[in-house]
Amino acid sequence: MCQIIQQLWLELCGKMTTNFDELSFGICFYNDPSITRLLDSLPKQAQKIIIDGRFAKNPNSQELSDESLRDKIKSYDNVTLIDAPNLEEPEKRNMYLIQNTHKYQINIDSDEYIISADWDKFFDCVKNIDSGIHHILFKTDSGGGTSQYPRLWVNPSHWKYVICHNIFKNNVTGEMIKSGFNHGEIILGILCGFGDELRSQEYLKDTFDYQVKMIEFETPYREKFMISGYIE
């Protein structure tokens, strides 16, 4: 029993002393009640940069999220809420990268959340990583299947989204990559999940209609990138 108590105490101390000063979360959001599930899953000490506002191609005419939901978001610790309505998706997402002074940022959307985390393992995994975009594991089914997504951005202010929501450029080196690339590390210590069950049918319809327009617009640029490795 004493050993169990001692182990629990050591784990608690580890959680209490983990330093989140170098980590931020970039969150793209618009009137989605799922965001409270996400915020509940994030460490209180870490900075959350939340960009609110409808995408330019979203059929909903309301520019910002409901005030009651915005008030709820503001009640969480270490939240910066930025209004950015009527922007194209890359422009809106760039808002959480501009002038970001953190070394590491996890980009995560409002319908996603962290299922489990060992933050000591996470920081041990990233301590020698000084650049690039790296992969976080997401649970994809009840059988334990996972996929990896490029969600850890090192020196986030060095990067920007270019024309498409899944093509990224390093402003310092000029390197340009697309989601699905093979290089980059798999970052241990975090398992994420996602789900639409907290969203209304009306919200899902608007999201679907938006995504159809977004993909239609992006497809020629994605194809150009696959051929030339560059767009601008």
C-alpha positions as CSV (number, residue, x, y, z in Angstrom):
1,M,0.0,0.0,0.0
2,C,2.8,2.4,0.9
3,Q,4.5,1.8,-2.5
4,I,1.2,2.5,-4.3
5,I,0.7,5.8,-2.4
6,Q,4.3,6.8,-3.1
7,Q,3.9,6.1,-6.8
8,L,0.7,8.2,-6.9
9,W,2.5,11.0,-5.1
10,L,5.4,10.9,-7.6
11,E,2.9,11.0,-10.5
12,L,1.1,13.9,-9.0
13,C,4.3,15.9,-8.4
14,G,5.3,15.2,-12.0
15,K,2.0,16.7,-13.2
16,M,2.3,19.7,-10.9
17,T,5.9,20.5,-12.0
18,T,5.5,20.1,-15.8
19,N,6.3,23.4,-17.4
20,F,3.8,24.4,-20.2
21,D,5.4,27.8,-20.9
22,E,6.8,26.6,-24.3
23,L,3.5,25.1,-25.5
24,S,0.4,26.6,-27.0
25,F,-2.7,25.2,-28.7
26,G,-4.1,26.8,-31.9
27,I,-7.8,26.2,-32.2
28,C,-10.0,27.0,-35.2
29,F,-13.6,27.5,-34.0
30,Y,-17.0,28.7,-35.0
31,N,-20.1,28.3,-32.9
32,D,-19.3,24.7,-32.1
33,P,-20.5,23.4,-28.7
34,S,-17.8,20.7,-28.9
35,I,-15.2,23.2,-28.0
36,T,-15.9,22.8,-24.2
37,R,-15.0,19.1,-24.5
38,L,-11.8,20.1,-26.2
39,L,-11.0,22.8,-23.6
40,D,-11.8,20.4,-20.7
41,S,-9.2,18.0,-22.1
42,L,-6.3,20.5,-22.4
43,P,-3.8,21.4,-19.6
44,K,-5.0,24.5,-17.7
45,Q,-1.5,26.0,-17.7
46,A,-1.0,26.0,-21.5
47,Q,-2.0,28.9,-23.7
48,K,-5.0,28.4,-25.9
49,I,-5.2,30.7,-29.0
50,I,-8.8,30.4,-30.2
51,I,-9.8,32.0,-33.6
52,D,-13.5,32.6,-33.8
53,G,-15.5,33.5,-37.0
54,R,-17.3,31.9,-39.9
55,F,-15.2,30.9,-42.9
56,A,-15.9,33.0,-46.0
57,K,-17.5,30.1,-47.8
58,N,-19.7,29.1,-44.8
59,P,-23.4,29.5,-45.7
60,N,-24.3,30.7,-42.2
61,S,-24.7,34.5,-42.1
62,Q,-23.8,34.9,-38.5
63,E,-20.2,36.2,-38.3
64,L,-19.2,35.2,-34.8
65,S,-20.2,32.5,-32.3
66,D,-23.1,32.9,-29.9
67,E,-22.2,35.3,-27.1
68,S,-23.2,32.7,-24.5
69,L,-20.7,30.2,-25.9
70,R,-18.0,32.9,-26.2
71,D,-18.5,33.8,-22.5
72,K,-18.1,30.1,-21.6
73,I,-14.8,29.9,-23.5
74,K,-13.5,33.1,-21.8
75,S,-14.1,31.4,-18.4
76,Y,-11.3,28.9,-19.1
77,D,-7.7,29.5,-18.0
78,N,-5.1,31.0,-20.4
79,V,-7.5,31.6,-23.3
80,T,-6.9,34.2,-26.0
81,L,-10.0,34.7,-28.1
82,I,-9.5,36.4,-31.5
83,D,-12.3,37.5,-33.8
84,A,-11.6,36.7,-37.4
85,P,-14.9,36.4,-39.4
86,N,-15.3,36.1,-43.2
87,L,-11.8,34.9,-43.9
88,E,-10.7,32.0,-46.1
89,E,-9.7,29.0,-44.0
90,P,-5.9,29.4,-44.5
91,E,-6.1,33.1,-43.5
92,K,-8.1,32.3,-40.4
93,R,-5.7,29.5,-39.4
94,N,-2.7,31.8,-39.9
95,M,-4.1,34.0,-37.1
96,Y,-2.9,31.5,-34.4
97,L,0.6,31.4,-36.0
98,I,1.3,35.1,-36.4
99,Q,3.5,36.6,-33.7
100,N,3.3,33.3,-31.7
101,T,6.3,33.2,-29.4
102,H,5.9,29.6,-28.1
103,K,8.3,27.0,-29.3
104,Y,5.7,24.3,-29.8
105,Q,2.1,24.5,-30.9
106,I,-0.5,21.8,-31.2
107,N,-3.1,22.8,-33.8
108,I,-6.4,21.2,-32.9
109,D,-10.0,21.8,-34.1
110,S,-13.0,22.3,-31.9
111,D,-14.5,18.9,-32.7
112,E,-11.3,17.2,-31.5
113,Y,-9.9,16.6,-28.0
114,I,-7.2,14.9,-26.1
115,I,-8.2,11.4,-24.9
116,S,-5.2,10.8,-22.8
117,A,-1.8,12.4,-22.2
118,D,1.5,11.8,-20.4
119,W,2.9,15.3,-20.6
120,D,6.3,14.3,-19.2
121,K,6.7,11.8,-22.0
122,F,5.5,14.4,-24.5
123,F,8.1,17.0,-23.4
124,D,10.8,14.4,-23.3
125,C,9.9,13.4,-26.9
126,V,10.1,17.0,-28.2
127,K,13.0,18.4,-26.2
128,N,15.5,17.8,-29.0
129,I,13.2,18.8,-31.8
130,D,14.0,22.4,-33.0
131,S,12.1,22.7,-36.3
132,G,9.5,21.2,-38.6
133,I,6.0,19.9,-38.4
134,H,5.4,16.6,-36.7
135,H,2.7,14.0,-36.2
136,I,0.2,13.5,-33.3
137,L,-1.7,10.2,-33.1
138,F,-5.5,10.2,-33.3
139,K,-7.8,7.3,-32.4
140,T,-9.9,6.4,-35.4
141,D,-12.1,3.5,-34.3
142,S,-13.3,1.6,-31.2
143,G,-10.9,-1.2,-32.0
144,G,-7.9,0.9,-31.2
145,G,-7.0,2.0,-34.7
146,T,-5.0,5.2,-35.1
147,S,-3.9,7.6,-37.7
148,Q,-1.2,10.3,-37.6
149,Y,-1.8,14.0,-38.4
150,P,0.7,16.9,-38.7
151,R,-0.4,18.8,-35.6
152,L,2.8,19.7,-33.7
153,W,4.4,22.8,-35.2
154,V,7.8,23.8,-33.9
155,N,8.4,27.6,-34.0
156,P,4.8,28.1,-35.2
157,S,5.5,31.8,-36.2
158,H,7.9,30.5,-38.9
159,W,5.0,28.7,-40.7
160,K,1.9,29.7,-42.6
161,Y,-1.0,28.0,-44.5
162,V,-0.8,28.7,-48.2
163,I,-4.0,28.9,-50.2
164,C,-5.2,25.5,-49.0
165,H,-5.9,24.3,-45.5
166,N,-3.5,21.4,-45.8
167,I,-0.4,23.0,-47.5
168,F,2.1,24.7,-45.3
169,K,5.1,26.9,-46.0
170,N,8.1,27.8,-43.8
171,N,8.7,31.5,-44.0
172,V,12.3,31.2,-43.0
173,T,13.5,28.3,-45.3
174,G,10.9,28.4,-48.0
175,E,10.1,24.7,-47.5
176,M,6.6,23.8,-48.5
177,I,4.8,20.6,-47.5
178,K,1.3,19.1,-47.7
179,S,-0.6,17.1,-45.1
180,G,0.1,13.4,-45.6
181,F,3.9,13.9,-45.9
182,N,6.2,11.1,-44.7
183,H,8.9,13.0,-42.9
184,G,8.6,14.4,-39.4
185,E,8.5,12.6,-36.1
186,I,5.6,10.8,-34.4
187,I,5.2,12.5,-31.1
188,L,4.5,10.2,-28.2
189,G,2.7,11.1,-25.0
190,I,-0.7,12.2,-26.5
191,L,-3.6,10.4,-28.0
192,C,-6.4,12.5,-29.5
193,G,-9.9,11.8,-30.7
194,F,-12.7,13.5,-32.6
195,G,-16.4,13.3,-33.0
196,D,-19.5,15.1,-34.3
197,E,-22.0,13.9,-31.7
198,L,-22.2,17.2,-29.9
199,R,-23.0,19.1,-33.1
200,S,-26.6,19.7,-34.3
201,Q,-27.8,18.5,-37.7
202,E,-28.1,22.0,-38.9
203,Y,-24.5,22.7,-37.9
204,L,-23.4,19.5,-39.7
205,K,-25.2,20.5,-42.9
206,D,-23.6,23.9,-42.9
207,T,-20.2,22.3,-42.4
208,F,-20.8,19.8,-45.2
209,D,-21.9,22.6,-47.6
210,Y,-18.8,24.6,-46.6
211,Q,-16.4,21.7,-47.2
212,V,-17.8,21.0,-50.6
213,K,-17.1,24.6,-51.7
214,M,-13.7,24.6,-50.0
215,I,-12.5,21.4,-51.7
216,E,-13.8,22.6,-55.0
217,F,-11.7,25.8,-54.6
218,E,-8.6,24.0,-53.3
219,T,-8.5,21.1,-55.8
220,P,-6.6,22.8,-58.6
221,Y,-4.0,24.1,-56.2
222,R,-3.5,20.7,-54.5
223,E,-3.0,19.2,-58.0
224,K,-0.5,21.9,-58.9
225,F,1.4,21.2,-55.7
226,M,1.5,17.4,-56.4
227,I,3.1,18.2,-59.8
228,S,5.4,21.0,-59.0
229,G,5.8,20.8,-55.2
230,Y,5.1,24.5,-54.9
231,I,2.2,27.0,-55.0
232,E,1.9,30.7,-54.1
